[in-house]
Amino acid sequence: MKITVVGPGAVGATLAASFTASGAQVSLLGRPGAHLDAIVEHGLLVNSANGTATYRLAASHDPARLPAPELVVICVKGQDLAAAVARVRPWIEAGADVLVVANGVPWWLLAATGGGGEPVIRTVDPDGGLLDLLPPNRVMAGVAHFSSSVPGPGQVTHSGGDCLIVGDPLGGVSARVDRCAKALSAGPVHAEVSADIRTAIWEKLLGNVNLNPVSALTGGTVLEILESPDLRQLCAAIFTEAADIGTRLGIPTAMSAQERLDIAARLGNFRTSMLQDSDHGRPLETDAILGAVRELARRTGVSSPAMDAVGGLLSLRERVRHPDHGQEHG
């Protein structure tokens, strides 16, 4: 299979290595810069528990310089998704399958759950352009359950976990999901097919919607946050609000707040993706992880005082730190 990974950061590069190890012909579409330059010149260096390997892959910042793919795998932050999709629109319109691996609320969620009403989630898809180009029946979703980092240009370190859950927004298991899963059978990460990807997305969100913003506000690791009784109580309150929203959308969870937080605590003393972005002065993925959940709270009639307080604090913090670009529409 010919596959192009869009966004060869920690997650995208790990998946690119895994697809390549599984026999696919993989190319990378990234932003101009030292990381992409190093991949072009020296190859992608992947460190994992199985050792170190270098993958020589076609890589460019210009889609026209890459072969037309059968599968486009988009691995970018929520705030960069619309721009990434626009860059590969010709491939999409030519019929390539699309797999989006991202945290937070997907733009297609309300269109996939049905129930009438406005299907566009404005926080993550302000003009509805994503839903027009990639409705639920046109895209696959991936939920990453592995940890990777980029220690230097052209390098990625896979440090834990080995699963990418793949599924169709409308449920069931389609032929395209099977093809995608079979293309990811070796290397650092393997695919797990889900007939209910919406639940997989929401249950991961239930650990991100609280720990990510609280970590960005406090600078604390997940373990430091959960060892604080006050902060653990706050995270549990946000979990409960988000779980109530999921139930009203037809995505209930069997987990309790404490069970979900215990899962996070067992992963150890790690820094969330939002905290890492904060450390490096990068824009935060607030809209997809928190702002869209707050929008859904209003639209489903769920009271969300804990989420609103944390969202307001984080929004002001980002405006003070980065007065030239606001954040969070929720």
C-alpha positions as CSV (number, residue, x, y, z in Angstrom):
1,M,0.0,0.0,0.0
2,K,1.2,3.5,-0.8
3,I,0.8,5.6,2.4
4,T,1.6,9.3,3.1
5,V,1.8,10.3,6.7
6,V,1.0,14.0,7.2
7,G,2.8,15.4,10.2
8,P,5.9,13.3,11.0
9,G,6.1,14.4,14.7
10,A,6.2,11.9,17.5
11,V,3.0,10.0,16.7
12,G,3.3,10.4,12.9
13,A,6.9,9.3,12.7
14,T,6.2,6.2,14.9
15,L,3.3,5.2,12.7
16,A,5.4,5.8,9.5
17,A,8.1,3.5,10.9
18,S,5.5,0.9,11.7
19,F,3.8,1.0,8.3
20,T,7.2,0.8,6.7
21,A,8.2,-2.2,8.8
22,S,4.9,-3.8,7.8
23,G,5.8,-3.6,4.1
24,A,4.1,-0.4,3.0
25,Q,5.6,2.3,0.7
26,V,5.6,5.3,3.0
27,S,6.2,9.0,2.3
28,L,6.1,11.9,4.7
29,L,4.5,15.4,4.3
30,G,5.8,17.8,6.9
31,R,6.6,21.4,7.6
32,P,9.8,23.0,6.3
33,G,12.4,22.9,9.1
34,A,15.3,21.1,10.7
35,H,13.3,17.9,11.5
36,L,12.1,17.4,7.9
37,D,15.6,18.4,6.6
38,A,17.2,15.7,8.8
39,I,14.8,13.0,7.6
40,V,15.5,13.9,3.9
41,E,19.2,13.9,4.4
42,H,19.8,11.1,6.9
43,G,16.6,9.1,7.1
44,L,14.2,8.8,10.0
45,L,16.0,7.4,13.1
46,V,13.6,5.4,15.4
47,N,14.6,4.3,18.9
48,S,12.4,1.7,20.5
49,A,12.6,-1.3,22.9
50,N,13.5,-3.4,19.9
51,G,16.6,-1.3,19.2
52,T,17.4,1.5,16.7
53,A,16.5,1.5,13.0
54,T,16.8,4.1,10.3
55,Y,14.1,4.4,7.6
56,R,14.8,6.0,4.3
57,L,11.5,7.6,3.3
58,A,10.4,10.1,0.6
59,A,9.8,13.3,2.5
60,S,8.8,16.8,1.5
61,H,6.8,19.9,2.5
62,D,5.3,20.0,-1.0
63,P,2.6,17.4,-1.8
64,A,3.3,17.7,-5.5
65,R,6.8,16.1,-4.9
66,L,5.4,13.0,-3.3
67,P,3.6,10.0,-4.9
68,A,-0.2,9.9,-4.8
69,P,-1.1,7.7,-1.9
70,E,-3.9,5.1,-1.4
71,L,-4.0,6.1,2.3
72,V,-3.4,9.5,3.9
73,V,-2.7,9.3,7.6
74,I,-3.0,12.7,9.2
75,C,-1.3,13.2,12.6
76,V,-1.4,16.8,13.5
77,K,-2.7,18.8,16.5
78,G,-6.4,20.0,16.3
79,Q,-5.5,23.6,15.6
80,D,-3.5,22.5,12.5
81,L,-6.0,20.0,11.1
82,A,-8.0,22.2,8.7
83,A,-4.8,23.4,7.1
84,A,-3.4,19.9,6.8
85,V,-6.6,18.6,5.2
86,A,-6.6,21.5,2.7
87,R,-3.0,20.6,1.6
88,V,-4.0,17.1,0.7
89,R,-7.4,17.9,-0.7
90,P,-6.4,16.7,-4.2
91,W,-5.5,13.3,-2.9
92,I,-8.8,13.1,-1.0
93,E,-10.8,14.1,-4.0
94,A,-8.9,11.5,-6.1
95,G,-10.3,8.8,-3.7
96,A,-7.5,8.2,-1.2
97,D,-8.7,6.7,2.1
98,V,-8.1,9.0,5.1
99,L,-7.1,8.1,8.6
100,V,-7.0,10.9,11.2
101,V,-5.1,10.2,14.4
102,A,-5.8,13.1,16.9
103,N,-6.7,13.8,20.4
104,G,-9.9,15.5,21.5
105,V,-13.4,15.9,19.9
106,P,-13.5,15.0,16.2
107,W,-15.3,17.4,13.9
108,W,-17.6,14.6,12.7
109,L,-18.9,13.5,16.1
110,L,-22.4,15.0,16.0
111,A,-22.9,14.0,12.4
112,A,-22.0,10.4,13.3
113,T,-24.2,10.2,16.4
114,G,-27.2,11.7,14.7
115,G,-30.1,13.0,16.8
116,G,-30.8,16.0,14.6
117,G,-29.8,19.6,15.2
118,E,-26.7,21.4,13.9
119,P,-24.0,18.8,13.0
120,V,-21.1,21.2,12.9
121,I,-19.0,21.6,16.0
122,R,-17.9,25.2,15.6
123,T,-15.1,25.1,18.1
124,V,-13.1,22.6,16.0
125,D,-14.7,23.3,12.6
126,P,-15.8,27.0,12.5
127,D,-17.0,27.1,8.9
128,G,-18.0,23.5,8.5
129,G,-15.3,22.9,5.9
130,L,-14.0,19.8,7.5
131,L,-17.4,18.2,7.7
132,D,-18.1,19.1,4.1
133,L,-14.9,17.5,2.8
134,L,-14.6,14.6,5.3
135,P,-18.1,13.5,6.5
136,P,-18.2,10.5,8.8
137,N,-18.6,8.0,5.9
138,R,-15.4,9.4,4.2
139,V,-12.9,9.2,7.1
140,M,-11.4,6.7,9.5
141,A,-10.4,7.6,13.1
142,G,-7.4,6.4,15.0
143,V,-6.8,6.5,18.8
144,A,-3.2,6.3,19.8
145,H,-2.3,4.3,22.9
146,F,1.4,4.7,22.8
147,S,4.0,7.2,23.9
148,S,6.7,8.7,21.6
149,S,8.8,11.8,21.6
150,V,11.1,13.7,19.2
151,P,14.5,14.1,21.0
152,G,16.1,15.8,18.0
153,P,15.7,16.6,14.3
154,G,15.1,13.4,12.3
155,Q,14.7,11.3,15.4
156,V,11.8,9.7,17.3
157,T,11.8,7.6,20.5
158,H,9.0,5.2,21.1
159,S,8.9,4.8,24.9
160,G,5.7,2.8,25.7
161,G,2.5,1.4,24.5
162,D,2.1,-0.3,21.1
163,C,-1.5,0.1,20.0
164,L,-3.4,2.2,17.5
165,I,-7.2,1.7,17.6
166,V,-8.7,2.2,14.2
167,G,-12.4,2.4,13.3
168,D,-15.2,4.0,11.2
169,P,-17.1,6.9,12.8
170,L,-20.4,5.3,11.8
171,G,-19.5,2.0,13.5
172,G,-19.0,-1.5,12.3
173,V,-15.9,-2.8,10.6
174,S,-15.5,-1.8,6.9
175,A,-13.1,-3.1,4.3
176,R,-11.1,0.0,4.4
177,V,-10.5,-0.4,8.2
178,D,-9.4,-3.9,7.6
179,R,-7.0,-2.8,4.9
180,C,-5.6,-0.1,7.1
181,A,-5.1,-2.5,10.0
182,K,-3.4,-5.1,7.9
183,A,-1.0,-2.4,6.7
184,L,0.1,-1.9,10.3
185,S,1.1,-5.4,11.5
186,A,4.7,-5.0,12.4
187,G,7.1,-2.4,13.9
188,P,6.7,-0.4,17.1
189,V,2.9,-0.2,16.9
190,H,0.2,-2.5,15.7
191,A,-3.5,-1.8,14.9
192,E,-6.5,-2.9,16.8
193,V,-9.8,-2.7,14.9
194,S,-12.8,-1.3,16.8
195,A,-16.5,-1.5,15.7
196,D,-17.2,1.4,18.2
197,I,-14.5,4.0,17.6
198,R,-16.7,6.7,19.1
199,T,-16.4,5.1,22.6
200,A,-12.7,4.6,22.2
201,I,-12.3,8.3,21.4
202,W,-14.5,9.5,24.2
203,E,-12.9,7.3,26.8
204,K,-9.4,8.6,25.9
205,L,-10.9,12.1,26.0
206,L,-12.1,11.5,29.6
207,G,-8.4,11.3,30.6
208,N,-7.3,14.2,28.5
209,V,-10.0,16.8,29.1
210,N,-8.9,17.2,32.7
211,L,-5.2,16.2,33.0
212,N,-4.0,18.1,29.9
213,P,-5.3,21.6,30.9
214,V,-4.6,21.1,34.6
215,S,-1.0,20.1,33.7
216,A,-0.6,23.2,31.5
217,L,-1.9,25.5,34.2
218,T,0.2,24.0,37.0
219,G,3.3,22.7,35.3
220,G,2.8,19.4,37.1
221,T,3.2,15.9,35.8
222,V,0.3,13.6,35.8
223,L,1.5,11.8,38.9
224,E,2.1,15.1,40.7
225,I,-1.4,16.2,39.9
226,L,-3.1,13.0,41.0
227,E,-1.1,12.9,44.2
228,S,-2.7,16.2,45.2
229,P,-6.2,15.5,46.7
230,D,-7.5,18.9,45.6
231,L,-6.4,18.5,42.0
232,R,-7.5,14.9,41.8
233,Q,-11.0,16.0,43.0
234,L,-11.0,18.7,40.3
235,C,-10.0,16.2,37.6
236,A,-12.7,13.8,38.8
237,A,-15.3,16.6,38.6
238,I,-14.3,17.4,35.0
239,F,-14.5,13.6,34.2
240,T,-18.0,13.5,35.5
241,E,-19.2,16.5,33.5
242,A,-17.6,15.0,30.3
243,A,-19.0,11.5,31.0
244,D,-22.5,13.1,31.4
245,I,-22.1,14.8,28.0
246,G,-21.1,11.5,26.4
247,T,-24.1,9.7,27.8
248,R,-26.4,12.4,26.3
249,L,-24.7,11.9,23.0
250,G,-25.2,8.1,23.2
251,I,-21.6,7.4,24.1
252,P,-21.8,6.2,27.7
253,T,-18.7,4.9,29.6
254,A,-18.6,2.1,32.2
255,M,-15.6,3.6,33.9
256,S,-15.8,5.7,37.0
257,A,-13.7,8.9,37.5
258,Q,-11.4,7.2,39.9
259,E,-10.9,4.2,37.6
260,R,-9.9,6.5,34.7
261,L,-7.6,8.5,36.8
262,D,-5.9,5.4,38.2
263,I,-5.2,4.3,34.7
264,A,-3.4,7.6,34.1
265,A,-1.5,7.3,37.4
266,R,-0.2,3.9,36.4
267,L,1.5,5.3,33.3
268,G,3.9,7.1,35.6
269,N,5.4,10.5,36.1
270,F,4.9,11.8,32.5
271,R,4.3,15.2,31.1
272,T,1.1,15.6,29.0
273,S,1.2,16.7,25.4
274,M,-0.3,20.0,26.4
275,L,2.3,20.6,29.1
276,Q,5.1,19.8,26.6
277,D,3.6,22.3,24.1
278,S,3.4,24.9,26.9
279,D,7.1,24.2,27.9
280,H,8.1,25.0,24.3
281,G,5.9,28.0,23.9
282,R,3.7,26.3,21.2
283,P,0.0,26.9,20.8
284,L,-2.1,24.6,23.0
285,E,-4.6,22.0,21.7
286,T,-7.2,23.6,23.9
287,D,-10.1,23.8,21.4
288,A,-10.2,20.1,20.5
289,I,-9.4,18.8,24.0
290,L,-11.5,21.2,26.2
291,G,-13.2,23.9,24.2
292,A,-15.3,21.5,22.0
293,V,-16.3,19.6,25.1
294,R,-17.6,22.8,26.6
295,E,-19.5,23.5,23.4
296,L,-21.1,20.1,23.6
297,A,-22.0,20.7,27.3
298,R,-24.0,23.8,26.3
299,R,-25.6,22.0,23.4
300,T,-26.6,18.9,25.5
301,G,-27.7,20.9,28.5
302,V,-25.0,19.6,30.8
303,S,-23.8,21.9,33.6
304,S,-20.0,22.2,33.4
305,P,-18.7,24.5,36.1
306,A,-15.4,22.7,36.6
307,M,-14.6,22.6,32.9
308,D,-15.7,26.2,32.5
309,A,-13.4,27.4,35.4
310,V,-10.4,25.5,34.1
311,G,-11.1,26.7,30.5
312,G,-11.4,30.3,31.6
313,L,-8.1,30.2,33.5
314,L,-6.3,28.5,30.7
315,S,-7.7,30.9,28.1
316,L,-6.6,34.0,30.1
317,R,-3.2,32.4,30.8
318,E,-2.6,31.9,27.0
319,R,-3.8,35.4,26.2
320,V,-1.4,36.9,28.7
321,R,1.5,34.7,27.5
322,H,0.7,35.1,23.8
323,P,-1.2,38.3,23.3
324,D,-0.8,38.1,19.5
325,H,-2.8,34.9,19.1
326,G,-5.9,34.0,21.1
327,Q,-6.9,30.5,21.9
328,E,-10.0,28.6,22.8
329,H,-13.4,29.5,21.4
330,G,-15.3,27.6,24.0
